[in-house]
Each structure stands twice: as structure tokens, then as C-alpha cells.
Amino acid sequence: MANVSTERLAAPAPADGSPPIGPVLSARGIAKAYGSKRVLRGVDLTVRGGEAVALVGENGCGKTTLLRICAGLIRADAGSVAVRGGIGYCPQQPGLFDLLDADEHLAFFGAALGLRRSESIAAGRAILADLDFPVGDATVARSLSGGTRQKLNLALALLGHPRVLLLDEPYQGFDRGSYVDFWDHVSRWRGEGRAVLVVTHMLAEHSRVDRVVELGTGAHRSAASGAGA
Amino acid sequence: MRLFALRAVIAAEMQGRQLMRRRLALAILIALPVALYLAMLGQSRESAIQFGALGMSWSVACASLFAVLAAREAEPRLLLCGFRAAELMVGRFVLLVGGGMIFALAAALAMTLASSPISEGALIGACVLVPPVAVSLGLAVAAVIPHDLEGTLVIIGLVGVQLALTSGTWINVILPMDGPIQLAYRAGGSSSAPVGWSVLHAVATVLLLLAIASLSWSLRLHVRRAAAA
């Protein structure tokens, strides 16, 4: 397949020293076109539990499309996706309700996950506190700063402790400290045995993940196939 | 069933919270039918009641449209977390119809006192039928044309054409607001359509519009559950 490069940077292994976990997310032969424009052609991607994978590539090469297909939010023209466990999806643009505050978001999304309101808010506040979000603030989402909105966006993806995390440039608007912390969180989630797939352009952080999967561009659309996938 | 009800209730609650925070929009939604009614009050009783009912239709349908559009980014994530589209739609429908009904009954009382209708029952009937039909119209338009300007123009067109028509033409029958508007004519003393026909038209319209909204949403918002890895 053309224009594909993958790089193994570290062997995926849970932090507790237990053996690597098998595939948790597996996408096979994914193809997608928007009209006459082919965005993905025959893409394969596997992410194991306890593995953090960076998905990189030029603008418009289909990273977000691939993530949304893996999440089940859009239909692939061809191929299949198999997932073991729940999915937490953090979109690039915060998918929030402008006129609801953080606790209301937590209650709403928690209800979707089958949690009681008090459970949702308690669990969500713990996640938000981890992300250095001003917990208990009743400011509605549209009045939050960009970075703070993004933290809420990310927290909603983490609610319910999903086994697969699909994160589409989730640090947009983060200040430097929050950005550094984010990659520490990725390491922690990986250590908890979760499969973490992060769309990123930040080359400096590629050392923080187990593999880098690059989606190519050009007339011959790529497949992305992680080493050992 | 209990889970469905619980989720529909929280969807309604969150919809209500968002709506109540749009105070200016709420004020304009109330002011529009009041202004139309008052503008026509000096001309004829029949026209004033008709314009009041149509103004309510515009307000409620647009509130319904924008309630859906405001959730466009976040709703797919709720579905991914476990909500069903029907739970969100039922919650939103109940909340908007309930809110619209409070407004409609207050308007019916005010118009009864100010216009001394020929048939008070028909006036109340017209006002009571407006919210379910108008909310259904807004939901259907939002599902089929999920863009604010285009959707608003379609609602203005569908309700506005009703203004230009005299009672009893065949075109009335295919317009969504004909049921309540025929009752408004009757309240002013000039309808030829039987009360039963108006109610039947309204019920059929609500069912048809909700079916359109459900079908369109299920196609647009369907989350594809991945197979187990």
C-alpha cells in the first residue's frame, strides 16, 4: 500500500507488568469516499489493550474520518470494525451543549451510560479534577474558554471508563501545563490496559506512544497498518 | 421501558434547562404571536385569532427547530454512549409540547377575554392543537433540513402560505397547520370545516411529521455498533 509508514517505538505493555493485552480495536479494509473524493482506501488498523497509538498524516488525509468510522459515527463504504469494550470518543470540535454546565453534561452523558446522576457527577468531577478543570463551576459550556471546553469534551469521553479511547486532537486550546499533563494521562490510561488512539500533529510527542501510524495522501490512498497489527 | 422513560425525562430536563437560559429568544417567541394578534385586533376578530394562532405556530415550530439544531454536535456522542434517538426525541417532544401548551393556554385565555370569540371551545381547541403540530413540524424540518437559515425559511413558508389562503381550498388540507387554523376560523365565526376534521387533521399531521423526523434521524444519527473484537 502506498504512502504508509508505521513505526514501533516501544513494546506495548501494561504498567503493572502483566502480559500485553490482545487487540481491542481492529479495523480491516476500511474505505471511504465523499462523492468522487476517496479519503480512505483499504485501511487496516489494530490497537491492543495497554497500547497508545498516534494517528498522524497531512490535513485531509482521513484521520478524523477513520476515527469516526471506528467510533461507529459514520459508515465505511467497505471494511469492518471490531471493538472489545466500550468506546470513549473525543471529537476535535467539542461536541457539547452550549447552554449546559459541566455537571449537567456529566448527568446527561452519565444517563446514557446507565449511571445515576450522583454517580455520573462524582465520577465526572474526579476526571475533570484530574484535567485541572474548575470543578463545580456552573458556567455554561459556551462561556468557557477554548481549553476548558476541551477538557470537558475530553472528560465526557472518559466517563464510564471506556476500554477504547478515540481522541481527535483532544488538547486543542490547552495551556502548556495541561498539554504536558495530557500526555502523562495517556501513559496512565495505557497503563490501565486501555487502547488509546490519538490523532496528533505533535511530532515531539511521538515518543510518548507505542506506535505511530501514518495515513498517507496522494492519488494512491494509503492503508495504515500498525507494526504487528 | 423504565430505562426509556428515565432517559426521556433527563433529555426533557436538559432541553428545558437550555430553553430557559435563552431568555431573549423566549421573549421574542412570545412577543411574535402577541404582536401579530394585537396588530390584527383592530381589523377583525377572525383575523386576529387566526394571526395569533399562526404566530404561535411560527414561534413553537422555530423553538423546536433550534432545539434540535443546538444539539447537533453533541447528540451523536450521546447515542454513542448509549442513548437511543427515540429517547431523545420523546424527551424533547414532551418538553416542547408542554412548554408550548402553557403558552397556548395563556394565549387562549387572553384572546377569549379580548376578542369575545363566537366559539370559545374552538378557540381553546385551536390553541391546544398548535403546540403538538408545530413542535412536530419543527422536529421534522430539523431532521430533513438540519440548517438554521434553510429550516427557518421552510417553516416561514409552510406557515405563511396558510395566511394567504382562504378557508376551504384543497391546498389547506396539505398544509401542516390547517387543523388548528380551521378551529381558529371557527372561533371567529367563519369556518366550514367540522371540528372533528380539524382534530383528525392535526393528529394525522403530528403522526406523519413525527414519522418523517424519526426516519430521517434514524438514518442520520444511527450509531453502528462494532462487532466484538
Contacts between the chains, C-beta under 8 A, distances in Angstrom:
chain1	res1	chain2	res2	distance
A	22	B	229	7.9
A	23	B	229	5.3
A	24	B	229	5.9
A	25	B	229	6.6
A	26	B	229	5.1
A	70	B	226	7.6
A	71	B	80	6.1
A	72	B	80	6.6
A	72	B	223	4.8
A	72	B	224	4.1
A	72	B	225	6.0
A	72	B	226	5.9
A	73	B	76	5.3
A	73	B	80	6.6
A	73	B	223	6.5
A	73	B	224	7.9
A	75	B	224	6.1
A	80	B	227	6.8
A	81	B	224	7.9
A	81	B	226	4.4
A	81	B	227	7.4
A	82	B	226	5.6
A	82	B	227	4.5
A	82	B	228	6.4
A	82	B	229	4.1
A	83	B	226	4.0
A	83	B	227	7.6
A	83	B	228	7.2
A	83	B	229	5.6
A	84	B	228	5.8
A	84	B	229	4.0
A	87	B	80	6.6
A	87	B	226	7.8
A	89	B	77	6.5
A	89	B	80	5.8
A	91	B	73	7.7
A	91	B	77	7.2
A	93	B	73	6.7
A	94	B	73	7.5
A	95	B	73	4.4
A	95	B	74	4.7
A	95	B	76	7.0
A	95	B	77	4.7
A	96	B	73	7.1
A	96	B	74	5.6
A	97	B	14	6.9
A	97	B	18	6.3
A	97	B	70	7.0
A	97	B	71	6.5
A	97	B	74	5.1
A	98	B	18	7.8
A	98	B	70	6.5
A	99	B	17	7.2
A	99	B	18	4.1
A	99	B	21	4.5
A	99	B	22	6.9
A	99	B	70	7.4
A	100	B	14	6.1
A	100	B	17	6.4
A	100	B	18	6.3
A	104	B	14	6.3
A	104	B	17	6.3
A	107	B	10	6.9
A	107	B	14	7.9
A	108	B	10	6.3
A	108	B	11	7.8
A	108	B	14	5.1
A	108	B	78	7.0
A	109	B	77	7.3
A	109	B	78	6.6
A	109	B	81	5.5
A	111	B	6	7.0
A	111	B	7	5.6
A	111	B	10	4.6
A	111	B	83	7.6
A	112	B	7	7.3
A	112	B	78	5.1
A	112	B	79	7.9
A	112	B	81	3.6
A	112	B	82	4.4
A	112	B	83	4.3
A	113	B	81	5.3
A	113	B	82	5.6
A	114	B	3	7.6
A	114	B	82	6.5
A	117	B	10	8.0
A	140	B	21	6.7
A	156	B	77	6.8
A	159	B	81	7.7
A	160	B	81	7.1
